[in-house]
Amino acid sequence: MAATSLGVAKEVPKIVWNEAQHKFETEDKKAYVQYVLRNNGKAMDLVHTYVPSSMRGLGMASHLCVAAFNHAKSHSLSIIPTCSYLLGFD
């Protein structure tokens, strides 16, 4: 658990790698970031992020993307940020 600015603990969701479907998703499979491997499997193109309305505003898309970034880093993969969620960052 992580502390928030109010000192109240906030649970970090568990993100699961679904290799067969090329997704990083919440355990309940409701929120996910989908990817396509490119450059002969050397780059992970993050193509779509989905978070249902019931989970929005909780930083879920960020948690999903961080899981994908960490995976890419640990597997020496480059990231291609095609998803509009990722394109919103400078």
Long-range contacts (C-beta under 8 A, 24 or more apart in sequence): 12-63, 13-60, 13-63, 15-63, 15-64, 15-67, 17-67, 17-71, 24-64, 24-67, 24-68, 24-71, 25-64, 26-55, 26-60, 26-64, 30-54, 30-55, 31-55, 31-60, 31-61, 31-64, 32-64, 33-61, 33-64, 33-65, 33-67, 33-68, 33-83, 35-68, 38-80, 39-78, 41-77, 42-76, 42-77, 42-78, 43-77, 43-78, 43-79, 43-80, 44-68, 44-71, 44-72, 44-77, 44-78, 44-79, 44-80, 45-80, 45-82, 46-79, 46-80, 46-81, 46-82, 46-83, 46-86, 47-82, 47-83, 48-83, 49-83, 49-85, 49-86, 61-85
